[in-house]
Amino acid sequence: MHTSTTSTNALMPWSAQDLAQATQGSWYKERTPNTQIKRILTNSRHAESGDAFLALKGERFDAHTFVAQVQTQGCEVAIVERPIDDVEIYQLVVADTRLALGLLGAFRRKSCHDLKVVALTGSSGKTTTKEMLGSIFSQLAPTLVTRGNLNNDLGVPMMLLELTEQHRYAVMELGANHQGEIDYTSHLVAPDVAGILNIGTAHLGEFGGREGICQAKSEIYQHLKASGCAIVPKNDDFTVKIEQKTQSFQCLSFGEGGDVYATDIQLQSESTIFLLHTPKGITQIDLPFAGAHNVDNALAATAFALALDVPLQVIAQGLASAVAAKGRLNFIRKKQYLCIDDTYNANPTSMLAASHVLSQQQGIKVLVMGDIGELGDTATSEHQKLGEQLSHFAIDQIVAVGEYAQAVSVAATGPVPVAHFETQAQALPYLIEMIKKHQPQTMSFLFKGSRFTHMETLMADLMETL
């Protein structure tokens, strides 16, 4: 199996002429390095001989102040908006270093002629679908996959800079914090296949509603190659609007009623079996992921792979060997206790999906939920809606932690009891007491919340007491 990292593949070097051409910049005092540049970095701590340090500027920082420092570390080239005096380092002056990073990423992408690029976005499921696709394509050839959350206007070009001559596939996750961001990043990646997984409620605050989210996500099709394929969710509330954006492309749809769909779904506590139906045939999928939502993710991954003519057998093998990303429904066992780590992030849709997985586990089932961010003015009402829905699930207890924990508790009208706490420090003794009360019974805990809540800390603290 081919790796999806660049650790064993040499990065393509840059010449001084390449850098100037890509960024439309000019060398300060016409001094140009005569050696090739191996890497372009934005982190001054890692800059060394053979690197080019790109000095980004933000609201609270200006990396131009580190140019002298990187010179002492052996770095001979800096890409800057304004030249720094009293340094010997070669300086490429550009209009805007943030945009220069994008131009460099796009330049590297264009220089990879044998590369097929998949771009995906959505309100939930991006990380898991990305990992599934990485597993599928890696059966065939070296594949670059977006790492962590490098899916914004800085992260996407940083990932493109990791492309090597060995890569044949790239799976690029595109996120959106504002209108126009996906238009920008999809232009950089120039995808052969582009698609939306779903239109949910993540980032409601930034876009003022799901219509705005749909508009932002649909930008992913704007730079799809004319000969490319658009991937469309068939049973989303916004399917019709998405289909209007993709009329000029060849399309593949996934989900019930789509080109790629599932039947005979057997949801198990930690895995799923289903029959995969595609225009290329039918096959059984043994998916090492729990939950109906991960069937949807697997269908999406299948559609993306089929668009690049990946054989059905390879897709099945890739899905069977896919591994969940850290903090994405990871099952951790200790004695008679199961902790489900789904702490990577959260939105209302994914909170419900993960709670369904919890309901299929053994013993006393406890949801430990943190706040969900980026909901704007709807934060209180969305947490209340969750409290109402989750209190009717087949689980035994909800422990809500954070600013909106009380909103969850107040709205819970179902049979599931809800305890609410402002802080993790307050919640921990309650959880410990609950375990003592139910000993020696089997217990299953789901920990989930938005990234800023760091619910993995509470999970680790509880596991230390088991």
C-alpha positions as a Markdown table, in Angstrom:
| # | Residue | x | y | z |
|---|---|---|---|---|
| 1 | Met | 0.0 | 0.0 | 0.0 |
| 2 | His | 1.3 | 3.4 | -0.9 |
| 3 | Thr | 1.7 | 6.0 | 1.8 |
| 4 | Ser | -0.3 | 9.3 | 1.8 |
| 5 | Thr | 2.5 | 11.3 | 3.4 |
| 6 | Thr | 5.5 | 13.1 | 1.9 |
| 7 | Ser | 8.0 | 11.7 | 4.4 |
| 8 | Thr | 9.8 | 9.4 | 1.8 |
| 9 | Asn | 9.2 | 11.5 | -1.3 |
| 10 | Ala | 11.6 | 14.4 | -2.1 |
| 11 | Leu | 9.9 | 17.8 | -2.5 |
| 12 | Met | 10.4 | 19.4 | -5.9 |
| 13 | Pro | 13.1 | 22.1 | -5.6 |
| 14 | Trp | 12.5 | 25.7 | -6.5 |
| 15 | Ser | 14.8 | 28.0 | -8.5 |
| 16 | Ala | 15.1 | 31.7 | -7.9 |
| 17 | Gln | 13.4 | 32.2 | -11.2 |
| 18 | Asp | 10.5 | 29.9 | -10.3 |
| 19 | Leu | 9.8 | 31.8 | -7.0 |
| 20 | Ala | 9.8 | 35.2 | -8.8 |
| 21 | Gln | 7.6 | 33.9 | -11.6 |
| 22 | Ala | 5.1 | 32.2 | -9.3 |
| 23 | Thr | 4.7 | 35.2 | -6.9 |
| 24 | Gln | 5.1 | 38.0 | -9.5 |
| 25 | Gly | 7.8 | 39.3 | -7.1 |
| 26 | Ser | 11.2 | 40.8 | -7.6 |
| 27 | Trp | 14.6 | 40.1 | -5.9 |
| 28 | Tyr | 15.6 | 43.0 | -3.6 |
| 29 | Lys | 18.7 | 44.8 | -5.0 |
| 30 | Glu | 18.6 | 42.2 | -7.8 |
| 31 | Arg | 20.5 | 39.8 | -5.5 |
| 32 | Thr | 19.3 | 36.3 | -6.3 |
| 33 | Pro | 20.3 | 32.9 | -4.7 |
| 34 | Asn | 22.2 | 30.6 | -7.1 |
| 35 | Thr | 21.2 | 27.4 | -5.3 |
| 36 | Gln | 17.9 | 25.6 | -5.4 |
| 37 | Ile | 15.4 | 26.0 | -2.6 |
| 38 | Lys | 14.1 | 22.8 | -1.1 |
| 39 | Arg | 11.1 | 24.1 | 1.0 |
| 40 | Ile | 8.9 | 27.1 | 1.5 |
| 41 | Leu | 8.1 | 27.6 | 5.2 |
| 42 | Thr | 5.9 | 30.0 | 7.2 |
| 43 | Asn | 7.1 | 28.7 | 10.6 |
| 44 | Ser | 10.4 | 30.5 | 11.5 |
| 45 | Arg | 11.3 | 27.9 | 14.1 |
| 46 | His | 11.8 | 25.2 | 11.5 |
| 47 | Ala | 13.6 | 27.3 | 8.9 |
| 48 | Glu | 17.1 | 26.1 | 8.0 |
| 49 | Ser | 19.7 | 26.1 | 5.2 |
| 50 | Gly | 18.0 | 25.4 | 1.8 |
| 51 | Asp | 14.6 | 26.8 | 2.9 |
| 52 | Ala | 12.7 | 30.0 | 1.9 |
| 53 | Phe | 11.0 | 31.7 | 4.8 |
| 54 | Leu | 7.7 | 33.3 | 3.8 |
| 55 | Ala | 6.8 | 36.1 | 6.2 |
| 56 | Leu | 3.1 | 36.2 | 6.8 |
| 57 | Lys | 1.3 | 39.2 | 8.4 |
| 58 | Gly | -1.9 | 39.0 | 10.4 |
| 59 | Glu | -3.9 | 41.3 | 12.7 |
| 60 | Arg | -1.8 | 40.3 | 15.8 |
| 61 | Phe | 1.5 | 39.3 | 14.3 |
| 62 | Asp | 4.1 | 40.2 | 11.6 |
| 63 | Ala | 6.6 | 37.5 | 10.8 |
| 64 | His | 8.8 | 40.1 | 9.1 |
| 65 | Thr | 10.3 | 40.5 | 12.6 |
| 66 | Phe | 11.7 | 36.9 | 12.3 |
| 67 | Val | 13.7 | 37.4 | 9.1 |
| 68 | Ala | 16.9 | 38.2 | 11.0 |
| 69 | Gln | 16.4 | 35.2 | 13.2 |
| 70 | Val | 15.9 | 32.7 | 10.4 |
| 71 | Gln | 19.2 | 34.0 | 8.9 |
| 72 | Thr | 21.0 | 32.9 | 12.0 |
| 73 | Gln | 19.5 | 29.5 | 11.6 |
| 74 | Gly | 21.1 | 29.1 | 8.2 |
| 75 | Cys | 18.1 | 30.1 | 6.1 |
| 76 | Glu | 19.3 | 32.1 | 3.0 |
| 77 | Val | 16.0 | 33.2 | 1.4 |
| 78 | Ala | 13.0 | 35.2 | 2.7 |
| 79 | Ile | 9.8 | 36.1 | 0.9 |
| 80 | Val | 8.7 | 39.5 | 2.2 |
| 81 | Glu | 6.3 | 42.4 | 1.6 |
| 82 | Arg | 8.9 | 45.0 | 2.6 |
| 83 | Pro | 12.6 | 44.5 | 2.5 |
| 84 | Ile | 14.4 | 44.2 | 5.9 |
| 85 | Asp | 17.7 | 46.2 | 6.2 |
| 86 | Asp | 20.8 | 45.0 | 7.9 |
| 87 | Val | 20.4 | 41.4 | 6.9 |
| 88 | Glu | 22.4 | 39.4 | 4.3 |
| 89 | Ile | 19.5 | 37.1 | 3.5 |
| 90 | Tyr | 18.2 | 37.1 | -0.1 |
| 91 | Gln | 14.8 | 38.8 | -0.2 |
| 92 | Leu | 12.0 | 38.3 | -2.7 |
| 93 | Val | 9.7 | 41.2 | -2.4 |
| 94 | Val | 6.0 | 40.5 | -3.2 |
| 95 | Ala | 2.8 | 42.6 | -3.0 |
| 96 | Asp | 1.1 | 40.4 | -0.3 |
| 97 | Thr | 2.8 | 37.4 | 1.3 |
| 98 | Arg | -0.6 | 35.7 | 2.0 |
| 99 | Leu | -1.5 | 35.9 | -1.7 |
| 100 | Ala | 2.0 | 34.9 | -2.6 |
| 101 | Leu | 1.6 | 31.7 | -0.6 |
| 102 | Gly | -1.5 | 30.9 | -2.7 |
| 103 | Leu | 0.3 | 31.7 | -5.9 |
| 104 | Leu | 3.1 | 29.3 | -4.9 |
| 105 | Gly | 0.6 | 26.6 | -4.1 |
| 106 | Ala | -1.1 | 27.0 | -7.5 |
| 107 | Phe | 2.2 | 27.0 | -9.3 |
| 108 | Arg | 3.2 | 23.7 | -7.7 |
| 109 | Arg | -0.3 | 22.2 | -8.5 |
| 110 | Lys | 0.1 | 23.3 | -12.2 |
| 111 | Ser | 3.5 | 21.7 | -12.4 |
| 112 | Cys | 2.2 | 18.3 | -11.5 |
| 113 | His | 0.8 | 17.1 | -14.9 |
| 114 | Asp | 0.1 | 13.5 | -13.9 |
| 115 | Leu | -1.9 | 14.5 | -10.8 |
| 116 | Lys | -5.6 | 14.0 | -10.3 |
| 117 | Val | -7.1 | 16.3 | -7.7 |
| 118 | Val | -10.3 | 15.7 | -5.7 |
| 119 | Ala | -11.8 | 18.7 | -3.8 |
| 120 | Leu | -14.5 | 18.2 | -1.2 |
| 121 | Thr | -16.4 | 20.4 | 1.2 |
| 122 | Gly | -19.5 | 20.0 | 3.4 |
| 123 | Ser | -20.8 | 20.9 | 6.9 |
| 124 | Ser | -20.0 | 17.5 | 8.4 |
| 125 | Gly | -18.1 | 14.4 | 7.4 |
| 126 | Lys | -15.3 | 16.1 | 5.5 |
| 127 | Thr | -12.5 | 14.6 | 7.6 |
| 128 | Thr | -13.8 | 11.0 | 7.6 |
| 129 | Thr | -14.6 | 11.1 | 3.8 |
| 130 | Lys | -11.1 | 12.5 | 3.2 |
| 131 | Glu | -9.5 | 9.7 | 5.1 |
| 132 | Met | -11.7 | 7.1 | 3.3 |
| 133 | Leu | -10.6 | 8.6 | -0.1 |
| 134 | Gly | -7.0 | 8.6 | 1.0 |
| 135 | Ser | -7.3 | 4.9 | 1.8 |
| 136 | Ile | -8.9 | 4.2 | -1.6 |
| 137 | Phe | -6.4 | 6.1 | -3.8 |
| 138 | Ser | -3.4 | 4.9 | -1.8 |
| 139 | Gln | -4.2 | 1.4 | -3.0 |
| 140 | Leu | -3.2 | 2.6 | -6.5 |
| 141 | Ala | -0.5 | 5.2 | -6.1 |
| 142 | Pro | 1.1 | 7.8 | -3.7 |
| 143 | Thr | -1.6 | 10.2 | -2.5 |
| 144 | Leu | -1.5 | 13.5 | -0.7 |
| 145 | Val | -4.3 | 14.0 | 1.7 |
| 146 | Thr | -5.1 | 17.3 | 3.6 |
| 147 | Arg | -3.6 | 17.0 | 7.0 |
| 148 | Gly | -5.5 | 18.1 | 10.1 |
| 149 | Asn | -7.5 | 21.3 | 9.6 |
| 150 | Leu | -5.2 | 22.7 | 6.8 |
| 151 | Asn | -8.3 | 23.5 | 4.8 |
| 152 | Asn | -8.4 | 27.3 | 4.7 |
| 153 | Asp | -6.8 | 30.0 | 2.5 |
| 154 | Leu | -3.5 | 29.4 | 4.3 |
| 155 | Gly | -3.7 | 25.7 | 4.9 |
| 156 | Val | -4.7 | 24.7 | 1.3 |
| 157 | Pro | -1.6 | 26.2 | -0.4 |
| 158 | Met | 0.6 | 24.9 | 2.4 |
| 159 | Met | -0.7 | 21.4 | 1.5 |
| 160 | Leu | -0.1 | 22.0 | -2.2 |
| 161 | Leu | 3.5 | 22.9 | -1.5 |
| 162 | Glu | 3.9 | 19.3 | -0.2 |
| 163 | Leu | 3.2 | 17.8 | -3.6 |
| 164 | Thr | 6.0 | 15.7 | -5.1 |
| 165 | Glu | 6.6 | 14.1 | -8.5 |
| 166 | Gln | 5.6 | 10.8 | -7.1 |
| 167 | His | 2.0 | 11.9 | -6.2 |
| 168 | Arg | -0.7 | 10.7 | -8.6 |
| 169 | Tyr | -3.7 | 11.7 | -6.4 |
| 170 | Ala | -4.4 | 14.6 | -4.0 |
| 171 | Val | -7.5 | 14.7 | -1.8 |
| 172 | Met | -8.0 | 18.4 | -0.8 |
| 173 | Glu | -10.5 | 19.3 | 1.9 |
| 174 | Leu | -11.8 | 22.9 | 1.5 |
| 175 | Gly | -13.4 | 24.7 | 4.5 |
| 176 | Ala | -15.3 | 27.9 | 4.5 |
| 177 | Asn | -15.3 | 30.6 | 7.2 |
| 178 | His | -16.6 | 33.4 | 4.8 |
| 179 | Gln | -18.1 | 33.9 | 1.4 |
| 180 | Gly | -15.4 | 33.7 | -1.3 |
| 181 | Glu | -12.9 | 31.5 | 0.6 |
| 182 | Ile | -13.8 | 28.3 | -1.3 |
| 183 | Asp | -13.8 | 30.2 | -4.6 |
| 184 | Tyr | -10.2 | 31.2 | -3.7 |
| 185 | Thr | -9.0 | 27.8 | -2.6 |
| 186 | Ser | -10.7 | 25.8 | -5.4 |
| 187 | His | -9.0 | 28.1 | -7.9 |
| 188 | Leu | -5.7 | 27.1 | -6.3 |
| 189 | Val | -6.3 | 23.3 | -6.4 |
| 190 | Ala | -8.0 | 23.3 | -9.9 |
| 191 | Pro | -9.9 | 20.1 | -9.1 |
| 192 | Asp | -10.6 | 17.2 | -11.6 |
| 193 | Val | -13.5 | 16.2 | -9.3 |
| 194 | Ala | -15.3 | 18.5 | -6.9 |
| 195 | Gly | -18.2 | 17.9 | -4.5 |
| 196 | Ile | -20.3 | 18.9 | -1.5 |
| 197 | Leu | -21.2 | 16.3 | 1.1 |
| 198 | Asn | -24.0 | 18.1 | 2.8 |
| 199 | Ile | -25.4 | 21.5 | 3.8 |
| 200 | Gly | -25.7 | 21.5 | 7.6 |
| 201 | Thr | -25.6 | 24.0 | 10.4 |
| 202 | Ala | -21.9 | 24.4 | 11.0 |
| 203 | His | -20.8 | 28.0 | 10.8 |
| 204 | Leu | -24.4 | 29.3 | 10.9 |
| 205 | Gly | -23.1 | 32.4 | 12.6 |
| 206 | Glu | -20.7 | 33.4 | 9.7 |
| 207 | Phe | -23.2 | 32.9 | 6.9 |
| 208 | Gly | -26.5 | 34.0 | 8.5 |
| 209 | Gly | -28.4 | 30.8 | 7.6 |
| 210 | Arg | -28.2 | 27.6 | 5.6 |
| 211 | Glu | -28.9 | 29.4 | 2.3 |
| 212 | Gly | -25.6 | 31.3 | 2.8 |
| 213 | Ile | -23.8 | 28.1 | 3.7 |
| 214 | Cys | -25.1 | 26.5 | 0.5 |
| 215 | Gln | -23.9 | 29.6 | -1.5 |
| 216 | Ala | -20.4 | 29.4 | 0.1 |
| 217 | Lys | -20.0 | 25.6 | -0.4 |
| 218 | Ser | -21.2 | 25.7 | -4.0 |
| 219 | Glu | -18.2 | 27.9 | -4.9 |
| 220 | Ile | -16.2 | 24.6 | -5.0 |
| 221 | Tyr | -17.6 | 24.0 | -8.5 |
| 222 | Gln | -16.5 | 27.3 | -9.9 |
| 223 | His | -13.0 | 26.1 | -10.8 |
| 224 | Leu | -13.8 | 22.5 | -11.7 |
| 225 | Lys | -12.2 | 21.6 | -15.1 |
| 226 | Ala | -14.7 | 21.6 | -18.0 |
| 227 | Ser | -14.0 | 17.9 | -18.4 |
| 228 | Gly | -14.3 | 17.3 | -14.7 |
| 229 | Cys | -17.0 | 15.6 | -12.6 |
| 230 | Ala | -19.3 | 17.2 | -10.0 |
| 231 | Ile | -20.3 | 15.1 | -7.0 |
| 232 | Val | -23.8 | 16.0 | -5.6 |
| 233 | Pro | -25.6 | 14.8 | -2.4 |
| 234 | Lys | -29.0 | 13.4 | -3.7 |
| 235 | Asn | -31.1 | 13.6 | -0.6 |
| 236 | Asp | -30.0 | 16.9 | 1.0 |
| 237 | Asp | -32.4 | 19.8 | 1.7 |
| 238 | Phe | -30.4 | 21.9 | -0.8 |
| 239 | Thr | -29.9 | 19.2 | -3.6 |
| 240 | Val | -32.0 | 21.2 | -6.1 |
| 241 | Lys | -29.9 | 24.3 | -5.6 |
| 242 | Ile | -26.6 | 22.3 | -5.8 |
| 243 | Glu | -27.8 | 20.7 | -9.0 |
| 244 | Gln | -28.5 | 24.1 | -10.5 |
| 245 | Lys | -24.8 | 25.0 | -9.9 |
| 246 | Thr | -23.6 | 21.8 | -11.6 |
| 247 | Gln | -25.7 | 21.7 | -14.8 |
| 248 | Ser | -22.8 | 22.3 | -17.1 |
| 249 | Phe | -20.7 | 19.4 | -15.7 |
| 250 | Gln | -20.9 | 15.6 | -15.8 |
| 251 | Cys | -22.4 | 14.7 | -12.4 |
| 252 | Leu | -22.4 | 11.7 | -10.1 |
| 253 | Ser | -24.9 | 11.8 | -7.2 |
| 254 | Phe | -24.8 | 9.7 | -3.9 |
| 255 | Gly | -27.4 | 8.8 | -1.3 |
| 256 | Glu | -30.9 | 7.5 | -1.6 |
| 257 | Gly | -32.2 | 7.9 | -5.1 |
| 258 | Gly | -28.7 | 8.8 | -6.4 |
| 259 | Asp | -26.2 | 7.0 | -8.7 |
| 260 | Val | -24.4 | 5.6 | -5.7 |
| 261 | Tyr | -26.5 | 4.2 | -2.9 |
| 262 | Ala | -26.7 | 1.6 | -0.1 |
| 263 | Thr | -29.1 | -1.2 | 0.7 |
| 264 | Asp | -29.2 | -4.0 | 3.3 |
| 265 | Ile | -27.4 | -1.7 | 5.9 |
| 266 | Gln | -26.4 | -3.5 | 9.1 |
| 267 | Leu | -25.4 | -1.0 | 11.7 |
| 268 | Gln | -23.2 | -2.7 | 14.3 |
| 269 | Ser | -21.7 | -1.2 | 17.5 |
| 270 | Glu | -18.3 | -0.4 | 15.9 |
| 271 | Ser | -18.7 | -1.2 | 12.2 |
| 272 | Thr | -21.2 | -1.4 | 9.4 |
| 273 | Ile | -22.0 | -3.8 | 6.5 |
| 274 | Phe | -24.0 | -2.8 | 3.5 |
| 275 | Leu | -24.5 | -3.4 | -0.2 |
| 276 | Leu | -23.0 | -0.7 | -2.4 |
| 277 | His | -24.9 | 0.0 | -5.6 |
| 278 | Thr | -23.1 | 1.9 | -8.3 |
| 279 | Pro | -23.3 | 2.4 | -12.1 |
| 280 | Lys | -20.3 | 0.0 | -12.3 |
| 281 | Gly | -22.0 | -2.8 | -10.3 |
| 282 | Ile | -22.9 | -3.9 | -6.8 |
| 283 | Thr | -20.5 | -5.1 | -4.0 |
| 284 | Gln | -20.6 | -5.7 | -0.3 |
| 285 | Ile | -18.8 | -3.2 | 1.9 |
| 286 | Asp | -17.4 | -4.1 | 5.3 |
| 287 | Leu | -16.9 | -0.6 | 6.8 |
| 288 | Pro | -14.8 | -0.3 | 10.0 |
| 289 | Phe | -16.8 | 2.8 | 11.0 |
| 290 | Ala | -20.0 | 2.9 | 13.1 |
| 291 | Gly | -23.1 | 4.9 | 12.3 |
| 292 | Ala | -25.5 | 5.6 | 9.5 |
| 293 | His | -23.8 | 8.9 | 8.8 |
| 294 | Asn | -20.6 | 7.0 | 7.9 |
| 295 | Val | -22.5 | 5.0 | 5.3 |
| 296 | Asp | -23.2 | 8.4 | 3.7 |
| 297 | Asn | -19.5 | 9.3 | 3.9 |
| 298 | Ala | -18.6 | 6.0 | 2.3 |
| 299 | Leu | -21.1 | 6.6 | -0.5 |
| 300 | Ala | -19.6 | 10.1 | -1.1 |
| 301 | Ala | -16.1 | 8.6 | -1.2 |
| 302 | Thr | -17.2 | 6.0 | -3.7 |
| 303 | Ala | -18.7 | 8.6 | -6.0 |
| 304 | Phe | -15.5 | 10.7 | -5.9 |
| 305 | Ala | -13.4 | 7.6 | -6.6 |
| 306 | Leu | -15.7 | 6.3 | -9.4 |
| 307 | Ala | -15.4 | 9.8 | -11.1 |
| 308 | Leu | -11.7 | 9.0 | -11.5 |
| 309 | Asp | -12.4 | 5.4 | -12.8 |
| 310 | Val | -11.2 | 3.6 | -9.7 |
| 311 | Pro | -12.3 | 0.0 | -10.0 |
| 312 | Leu | -15.1 | -1.1 | -7.6 |
| 313 | Gln | -12.9 | -3.8 | -6.0 |
| 314 | Val | -10.2 | -1.2 | -5.1 |
| 315 | Ile | -12.9 | 1.1 | -3.6 |
| 316 | Ala | -14.2 | -1.8 | -1.5 |
| 317 | Gln | -10.6 | -2.6 | -0.3 |
| 318 | Gly | -9.9 | 1.0 | 0.4 |
| 319 | Leu | -13.1 | 1.5 | 2.5 |
| 320 | Ala | -12.4 | -1.7 | 4.4 |
| 321 | Ser | -8.9 | -0.6 | 5.4 |
| 322 | Ala | -9.7 | 3.1 | 6.1 |
| 323 | Val | -8.8 | 4.3 | 9.6 |
| 324 | Ala | -10.7 | 7.0 | 11.5 |
| 325 | Ala | -8.9 | 10.3 | 12.1 |
| 326 | Lys | -7.9 | 11.1 | 15.7 |
| 327 | Gly | -10.9 | 12.3 | 17.7 |
| 328 | Arg | -13.4 | 11.0 | 15.1 |
| 329 | Leu | -15.4 | 8.2 | 16.7 |
| 330 | Asn | -12.3 | 6.4 | 18.1 |
| 331 | Phe | -13.3 | 3.5 | 20.4 |
| 332 | Ile | -11.1 | 3.3 | 23.6 |
| 333 | Arg | -11.7 | 0.5 | 26.1 |
| 334 | Lys | -10.6 | 0.2 | 29.7 |
| 335 | Lys | -11.9 | -2.6 | 31.9 |
| 336 | Gln | -15.7 | -2.7 | 31.5 |
| 337 | Tyr | -15.8 | 0.9 | 30.2 |
| 338 | Leu | -15.9 | 2.2 | 26.6 |
| 339 | Cys | -15.0 | 5.8 | 25.8 |
| 340 | Ile | -15.9 | 7.0 | 22.4 |
| 341 | Asp | -13.6 | 9.9 | 21.5 |
| 342 | Asp | -15.4 | 12.2 | 19.0 |
| 343 | Thr | -13.8 | 15.3 | 20.3 |
| 344 | Tyr | -12.3 | 16.6 | 17.1 |
| 345 | Asn | -15.2 | 19.0 | 16.5 |
| 346 | Ala | -19.0 | 19.2 | 16.6 |
| 347 | Asn | -22.0 | 20.7 | 14.9 |
| 348 | Pro | -25.7 | 19.9 | 15.6 |
| 349 | Thr | -25.9 | 17.3 | 12.8 |
| 350 | Ser | -22.7 | 15.5 | 13.9 |
| 351 | Met | -23.8 | 15.6 | 17.6 |
| 352 | Leu | -27.0 | 13.7 | 16.7 |
| 353 | Ala | -25.1 | 11.2 | 14.4 |
| 354 | Ala | -22.5 | 10.4 | 17.1 |
| 355 | Ser | -25.3 | 10.0 | 19.7 |
| 356 | His | -27.0 | 7.4 | 17.5 |
| 357 | Val | -23.7 | 5.5 | 17.6 |
| 358 | Leu | -23.7 | 5.8 | 21.4 |
| 359 | Ser | -27.2 | 4.4 | 21.6 |
| 360 | Gln | -26.0 | 1.2 | 19.9 |
| 361 | Gln | -23.3 | 0.4 | 22.6 |
| 362 | Gln | -23.5 | -1.8 | 25.6 |
| 363 | Gly | -24.4 | -1.0 | 29.2 |
| 364 | Ile | -25.2 | 2.4 | 30.7 |
| 365 | Lys | -24.9 | 4.9 | 27.9 |
| 366 | Val | -23.7 | 8.5 | 28.8 |
| 367 | Leu | -23.4 | 11.4 | 26.4 |
| 368 | Val | -20.8 | 14.0 | 27.7 |
| 369 | Met | -21.3 | 17.0 | 25.4 |
| 370 | Gly | -19.5 | 20.3 | 25.2 |
| 371 | Asp | -20.7 | 23.5 | 23.6 |
| 372 | Ile | -21.0 | 23.9 | 19.8 |
| 373 | Gly | -19.4 | 27.0 | 18.5 |
| 374 | Glu | -19.9 | 29.2 | 15.4 |
| 375 | Leu | -23.7 | 29.2 | 15.6 |
| 376 | Gly | -24.0 | 33.0 | 16.0 |
| 377 | Asp | -27.4 | 34.4 | 17.2 |
| 378 | Thr | -28.9 | 30.9 | 17.0 |
| 379 | Ala | -26.5 | 29.4 | 19.6 |
| 380 | Thr | -29.1 | 29.2 | 22.4 |
| 381 | Ser | -32.0 | 28.0 | 20.3 |
| 382 | Glu | -29.8 | 25.3 | 18.5 |
| 383 | His | -28.6 | 24.0 | 21.9 |
| 384 | Gln | -32.2 | 23.9 | 23.1 |
| 385 | Lys | -33.2 | 22.0 | 20.0 |
| 386 | Leu | -30.4 | 19.5 | 20.7 |
| 387 | Gly | -31.5 | 19.1 | 24.3 |
| 388 | Glu | -35.1 | 18.3 | 23.2 |
| 389 | Gln | -34.0 | 15.8 | 20.5 |
| 390 | Leu | -31.2 | 14.1 | 22.5 |
| 391 | Ser | -33.5 | 13.6 | 25.6 |
| 392 | His | -35.5 | 11.2 | 23.5 |
| 393 | Phe | -32.6 | 9.0 | 22.4 |
| 394 | Ala | -32.0 | 5.5 | 23.6 |
| 395 | Ile | -29.3 | 6.6 | 26.1 |
| 396 | Asp | -29.3 | 6.8 | 29.9 |
| 397 | Gln | -27.8 | 10.1 | 30.8 |
| 398 | Ile | -26.7 | 13.4 | 29.2 |
| 399 | Val | -23.9 | 15.5 | 30.9 |
| 400 | Ala | -23.8 | 18.9 | 29.3 |
| 401 | Val | -20.7 | 21.1 | 30.0 |
| 402 | Gly | -20.2 | 24.8 | 29.1 |
| 403 | Glu | -21.9 | 28.1 | 28.5 |
| 404 | Tyr | -24.9 | 26.6 | 26.8 |
| 405 | Ala | -25.2 | 23.5 | 29.0 |
| 406 | Gln | -28.2 | 25.0 | 30.8 |
| 407 | Ala | -30.0 | 25.6 | 27.5 |
| 408 | Val | -29.6 | 21.9 | 26.7 |
| 409 | Ser | -31.0 | 20.9 | 30.1 |
| 410 | Val | -33.9 | 23.4 | 30.1 |
| 411 | Ala | -35.3 | 22.1 | 26.8 |
| 412 | Ala | -34.9 | 18.4 | 27.5 |
| 413 | Thr | -38.5 | 17.1 | 27.7 |
| 414 | Gly | -37.8 | 13.4 | 27.1 |
| 415 | Pro | -37.1 | 10.6 | 29.5 |
| 416 | Val | -33.2 | 11.0 | 29.4 |
| 417 | Pro | -32.0 | 13.0 | 32.5 |
| 418 | Val | -29.7 | 15.9 | 31.9 |
| 419 | Ala | -27.1 | 17.2 | 34.3 |
| 420 | His | -25.5 | 20.5 | 33.4 |
| 421 | Phe | -22.2 | 22.1 | 34.5 |
| 422 | Glu | -20.4 | 25.3 | 33.5 |
| 423 | Thr | -16.9 | 23.8 | 33.6 |
| 424 | Gln | -15.2 | 20.4 | 33.2 |
| 425 | Ala | -13.8 | 20.7 | 36.7 |
| 426 | Gln | -17.4 | 20.7 | 38.0 |
| 427 | Ala | -18.5 | 17.8 | 35.7 |
| 428 | Leu | -15.6 | 15.4 | 36.5 |
| 429 | Pro | -16.7 | 14.6 | 40.1 |
| 430 | Tyr | -20.2 | 14.0 | 38.9 |
| 431 | Leu | -19.0 | 11.5 | 36.3 |
| 432 | Ile | -16.8 | 9.7 | 38.8 |
| 433 | Glu | -19.7 | 9.4 | 41.2 |
| 434 | Met | -21.9 | 8.0 | 38.4 |
| 435 | Ile | -19.3 | 5.3 | 37.7 |
| 436 | Lys | -19.1 | 4.3 | 41.4 |
| 437 | Lys | -22.9 | 4.2 | 41.5 |
| 438 | His | -23.2 | 1.8 | 38.6 |
| 439 | Gln | -20.2 | -0.5 | 39.4 |
| 440 | Pro | -19.6 | -3.2 | 38.3 |
| 441 | Gln | -21.8 | -2.6 | 35.2 |
| 442 | Thr | -20.6 | -2.0 | 31.7 |
| 443 | Met | -20.7 | 1.7 | 30.8 |
| 444 | Ser | -20.3 | 3.5 | 27.4 |
| 445 | Phe | -19.4 | 7.2 | 27.3 |
| 446 | Leu | -19.4 | 9.5 | 24.2 |
| 447 | Phe | -17.3 | 12.7 | 24.5 |
| 448 | Lys | -18.1 | 15.4 | 21.9 |
| 449 | Gly | -17.9 | 19.2 | 21.5 |
| 450 | Ser | -16.5 | 21.9 | 19.3 |
| 451 | Arg | -12.7 | 22.1 | 19.1 |
| 452 | Phe | -12.4 | 25.0 | 21.5 |
| 453 | Thr | -14.1 | 23.0 | 24.3 |
| 454 | His | -11.2 | 20.5 | 24.4 |
| 455 | Met | -13.5 | 17.7 | 25.6 |
| 456 | Glu | -10.6 | 15.2 | 25.2 |
| 457 | Thr | -9.2 | 16.7 | 28.4 |
| 458 | Leu | -12.3 | 15.7 | 30.4 |
| 459 | Met | -12.2 | 12.3 | 28.8 |
| 460 | Ala | -8.5 | 11.8 | 29.7 |
| 461 | Asp | -9.2 | 13.0 | 33.2 |
| 462 | Leu | -12.0 | 10.5 | 33.7 |
| 463 | Met | -10.1 | 7.6 | 32.1 |
| 464 | Glu | -7.3 | 8.2 | 34.6 |
| 465 | Thr | -9.7 | 7.4 | 37.4 |
| 466 | Leu | -11.0 | 4.1 | 35.9 |
